Amino acid sequence: MAARLPGLDLTMVLTKLSEDLVAAYVSSKELGLNFQDIKQKLLYTQGLLHASDGRDLSNNPGLYGLLRELSKKADEAEDILDELHYFMIQDQLDGVQGPALHVRHAARHTFGNWLPCFSCSRTQDGDSSVPVVTRWCFCNPQKATRSGSGNDGGPVDKLSFKRVDMSNKIKLVIEELNSMCGPVSDLLKIANHSNTATSTPITLKRPPTGSVAAQDKLYGRGVIFEQTISALTGSTYLGETLSVLPFVGPGGMGKTTLTQHLYNDKGVEEQFTIRVWVCVSTSFDVTNLTRQILRCIPAIENEKYKCTVETASLDQLQKSIAERLKSKRFYHLKFLDLEDWHGSTKLPRDISRLVNLCHFHSSKELHSKIHEVGKMKCLQELKEFHVKKEGVGFELRELGELGELAGELCVCNLETVASKVEASAAKLNNKKNLKGLKLLWSTEHQTINDDVLDGLQPHPNLRVLGIINPGVAPCPRWLCGDISIKGLEDLHLEGVSWGTLPAFEQVPHLSSLTLKNIAGLSVFGPGFSGVTERSFMHLKKLQFENMPELEKWVGEPNSRLFSRLESIKIGGCPILSLFPFLECSDLFTNLCSLHIDNCPELSQFPPMPHTSTLTNIRVENGGSELLYDGKQLIIDGYASALAFHNMDEVEVMQITDVSHISFSDLQKLNSLRNIHFMKCSDTFSAEMADNVILRSVQNLCILPLKLTMGIRVLKTEPKPS
């Protein structure tokens, strides 16, 4: 077996010797040697080592032995310089100018002339000209910090610096290195003459490395470690997509140790389900490296390219690696669209392993079935969450992990939450991107803890809020006290039993208010239930529904409190008898939509539509009906007056059981095309003129047909094109 040289190299010695303070020290009178002379001798020694690289020394044990001794001396030189550097760092941290004191003047004219990977600053203690070394590591400059023994900050035993001993050590090792160079040079010359041109080169072996770090804690690399973790898990580095992240530097700088700690970091392990550690030594064998990679990747069921690792070709190995990796490809999925999915509504129980998923477009039902959704920390939309739907994996604390949630969220089954502490685990007040929140209790819930709603306080950025069926729980302090969500635009309160509604004047941007099934609310308006003249300055939509105790909706005369309303919907209010629109319809100039349903006490409406802006009317009371959408008018038993002059675009009209409409009214509708009369025998009275002309009507249906004897001609004329 051919004798091979160990890894002989003086690069680290030369690098450390070239450091500013070390060079200044060597050049000082204490050592008594010329730095340039020493550097030249070391370069000469390095040249000899390089010339011996790759030689077969099995037949020259003498040269082999000298080279080994030369290698040991190189290691000694590196250790001595490490020791000197230790004292320099100690001096820098303590401000005690021990070993640096005698090199002060030499450092002035040599400092900053060499390696660009070092920089200096000046200390204010003592002579301001004394330089302080600041080390920069790898590709990113990071100032050296005093770490002591870990991060505990405890006292550290310090070595004493002996200047004379240090000088003798450096002088001795350099002299020994220099003394060995002559014999090695002579033997190399003899070996060159005896070797033939066909000599077989010897490849140096490097010790293999593994993924397990020798130390549990990484020292002195905290900042660059965190930056690298961020780059690896964020997929970008300095704004560029990250595919390869190299670590470059001289041997002994800690590149392998840093990589080992990165490899075993918990965050990296969670993000990269498959991690492969391969040591690429001086023998670069692509097929062998590919085999090592394949062994690190778990096999999959029904593997198409299954092969014997030891005998497979490179092509087979590559196909097998690709197949195994493809089975894991969804772990980095960021967008999943199941909006048009019409298959099974069951989700895989481990779908939460898609930890990088940001957007999951699907139905509310699928959203509510995500088990352990808290693991999907990047998720930006969750339409619905059912608390304790299946026990483990659906606790409210799962929501607490979703800090990136946006859009609207509905939290159901809140009757299962027993305390404010449990409610607070959802961390709703930390979700600054969430715009809509609906808090929903079951109608069959038990009496809940009074503080549960307080624990569900949302972030001030919330714009839409719904509280549904919380039972007898009082209004939370963040809504009925000093309101924290002052930017609220849409509020839905249903099934609450609050004696006082929120102070609406504290939410000046409120544009939509829905009050449904609220016990104890009998009067709504200024001076009642938290309403003042400063409330609803921007309210556009108001809805009352299933309010059996509501009697009056009051408004001050000539008050413009509700003047901005565009939509009013009132339903299921059987005793409501007072409504500002009935008294002062001219104040509702912006009203576009009016729905009144099952409010029998509201009967005397003003002529409608009261303006041409009101194009959506639905009034259903006690069997009578009025429907109007701007193009179609349906009247069934509706007795109140109509403002036909505001319905100029009506094309279709259906009239049933109405006696107060005349043909003269219909002649005002210039766009009318179709008329259907039912049970309107009194419409065509004897008072009508002999000739009735409906110029635009194309179809006329009268059932049953009972014309008065006084009418001799009824004529329709299509409108000329």
Helices and strands as residue ranges (DSSP letters): H 11-17, H 20-26, H 35-52, H 61-94, G 101-103, H 104-110, E 118-122, E 131-135, H 163-194, H 222-234, E 236-237, E 240-241, H 255-263, H 266-271, H 286-296, H 314-326, G 329-332, E 335-337, G 351-353, E 359-361, H 364-367, G 373-375, E 384-386, H 397-400, E 407-412, G 414-416, H 420-424, G 428-430, E 434-440, H 452-455, E 464-471, H 477-480, E 490-496, G 504-506, E 512-516, E 523-524, E 541-545, E 552-553, E 567-571, H 580-583, G 585-587, E 593-597, E 616-621, E 624-628, E 632-636, G 644-646, E 652-656, H 663-666, E 674-678, E 691-694, E 699-703, E 713-716
